[in-house]
């Protein structure tokens, strides 16, 4: 394993073995020299369904996975930011968009890839958008214009559907977890 902890200086080259720490039920990488435990936890993705005059901001990806497919502005959180800040930052990075983050729309647990994906409603502060470094194209789309057959991820499908269901509601609970991610329309899984 490659040792990546830079939070403090170590006076030795770490040597890791896999075992369960005391009072833990999961096997983890533990340094045999100093006892450092390398916790590997799920990644958090923050995103937004952002509107301008009723149109939804969407981005065509210019990176893998799913290069060339459409998505909502979303991505992995960075250190020292809230999920709302992460969603706004991703909109800025992917679509050069200035977004005011609104209420929580959905929390999806995607166990098969160890992710928690969190989506908010949001409003663009202006219609000025452009493709960022990870995006080949951006668009403001009416509901009927969404390229359903070209969506990058199942969570985008479910977030858009729930947004549409709750579009006219001021108060609503976060979206329910999809019963079966593998049954998401338009997606085929090969393993």
Secondary structure, DSSP 8 states (H G I E B T S, - for coil): ------SS--SS---EEEEE-TT--SEEEEETTT--EE----EEEEEEEEEETTEEEEEEE-SSSSTT-EE-EEEE--TT--HHHHHHHHHHHHH---EEEEEEEEEEEEGGGTEEEEEEEEEESSS-----TTEEEEEEE-GGG--GGGBS-HHHHHHHHHHHHHTT-SS---B---S-GGG-TT-----
